[in-house]
Amino acid sequence: MPSSPADPPDPTAATGLRVRPFRALTYRRRDPGTLARVSSPAYDLVTPEGRDRLSAADPHNIVRLILPGVAGGAGGPGAGDAGGPGDGALHRSVSGAATTLRDWERAGVLERDAEPALWVYALRPAGGAPETVGWLGAVGLPPAGSREVLPHEDTFPAAVEGRRALLEATATDLEPIVLAHDPHPDVPALTAAGRRGAPTLELTDADGVRHALWRVSDPGLTGRVAAALAGTGAVIADGHHRFAAARAHGAREILALLTPMGPGGLRVDPIHRVVPELAFDEAVAAAAGGFRATVLPVAADGAAQEAERWLADPGQTGVLVSDGSRLVRLDAPSAQVTGAVPPEAPAAWRGLDVVLVHHGLVRRLWGRADDPAGVLVAHGVAAALDGALAHRGVALLLRAPSPADVAAVARAGARMPRKSTLFVPKPRTGLVLRHHGD
């Protein structure tokens, strides 16, 4: 599915998040070491090698459920877009995940809470970055056209079907989506009240992010939280394919981490691109037909460090193209490039770097299809440069849009190209699950 503006949501549709406590499914052993071994990054951030490593770390690692039956051959950044195995293999893998889930419950590896609760979830990155704090709950799926929950990225049908099949087989939300909700004056104090005392669950992941969760079952407090969030709407920060899968499955609710838009919320990192089998000189020559192309000097510490410095400079404009060792800046797009963007698109959408790259550069100037096989995604500069080398192609290094940019696109009823944003820090998969019969 190509990136494109979506039909505007119906402004008369009901708004306001519907959040309720739920009976969580968690690992019985809750010491930080065990939780670190059995949990995982989100499914679409796990490489094939990472899946094998996680599976080997513990026989009950959650990756055996979120990426079932695909050791050595699935997962990976962007794997959620790739379509996965054929129908027969997909059926076998999700059936295996459902069997494994039931076996773990019967064996007491996973246990269901006796009473419903909401969870405060705090994520503190390493290096002194600001903490992100939100509420984990069962969120009602809004009707089509509602403005309660607004997507901002395109999805691919094959990826949605893979997640839907897993959802149907397991009848369980195995990992939360992430929503960035409108600010509400009561939420900060309610959140502070919910995180008193020692955390119920905590661990530090391999990236140094500390995850701490407090189980909140007091009906008075959870009721006030639900009432406050009912006065807000949200943008999907992470989990577009899982959200679409839940809708396709006919689910009434979905497990979601609700974080505030703005202070205390998430930040946005870029997701870079790799175009395989494209010679660097050829790519730059074609790009120069629609952009100003400037060769950037590369310092002794290499292209990756130079690119990181350039991308971190708020005064820079444009995007970078690289073969893994050389860097060229593309900026000042011509009318030929901007003319490739659908003119009916809202202004918030037309000027995004990722939109100009997908429509004006990849499609128009390079003549490449914008699909998961023709344009790979990479999380991080080093991964993008490694991908360019491995696939004999070029990396496109993009600056991140701001959370305000993302919200503006969503509220305008538009969609960014797939995998345009990486909201961070990410919740850890496997800490809290929600069975649909909770």
MOPEWO-V559342 format. One record per backbone hydrogen bond with DSSP energy under -1.0 kcal/mol. CO is the residue of the C=O (numbers start at 1). NH is the residue of the N-H. If there is no record, write none. Layout:
co: [CO:CO]
nh: [NH:NH]
This chain:
co: [10:18:20:22:24:25:26:31:32:33:34:35:38:40:42:43:44:46:47:48:49:50:51:52:53:54:58:61:62:62:63:70:76:78:79:86:87:88:89:90:91:92:93:94:95:96:97:98:99:100:101:102:103:104:104:105:109:111:117:118:119:120:121:122:123:124:132:134:135:136:137:138:139:143:145:148:150:152:156:157:158:159:160:161:162:163:164:165:166:167:171:173:177:178:178:179:180:181:184:186:187:188:189:190:201:203:205:209:210:211:212:213:213:214:216:218:219:220:221:222:223:224:225:226:228:229:229:232:233:234:235:238:239:240:241:242:243:244:245:246:252:254:255:256:257:258:259:262:264:267:269:272:273:274:275:279:280:281:282:283:284:286:287:287:290:292:294:299:302:303:304:305:306:307:308:310:313:319:320:321:322:327:328:329:330:331:334:335:337:338:342:346:346:347:349:352:353:354:355:356:356:357:358:359:360:361:362:369:371:376:378:380:381:382:383:384:385:386:387:388:391:394:395:396:397:402:403:404:405:406:407:408:409:410:416:422:424:429:433:434:435]
nh: [13:140:138:117:113:433:111:35:36:37:38:39:62:429:45:46:78:76:51:52:53:54:55:56:57:58:61:64:65:66:67:73:79:81:82:90:91:92:93:94:95:96:97:98:99:100:101:102:103:104:105:106:107:109:110:108:28:26:22:216:136:214:134:212:132:210:123:121:258:119:256:20:254:146:10:234:236:416:160:161:162:163:164:165:166:167:168:169:170:171:436:434:257:237:238:259:235:261:187:190:191:192:193:194:213:211:208:205:124:203:122:200:201:120:118:222:223:224:225:226:227:228:229:230:231:17:232:17:182:150:180:178:243:244:245:246:247:248:249:251:141:139:177:137:179:135:181:265:133:424:422:378:396:376:394:283:284:285:286:287:288:289:290:291:334:331:329:302:306:307:308:309:310:311:312:313:316:330:397:328:395:296:321:294:319:292:338:339:340:341:345:349:350:351:352:356:357:358:359:360:361:362:363:364:365:366:368:371:375:274:272:384:385:386:387:388:389:390:391:393:277:275:322:273:320:406:407:408:409:410:411:412:414:413:154:269:267:40:25:173:438]
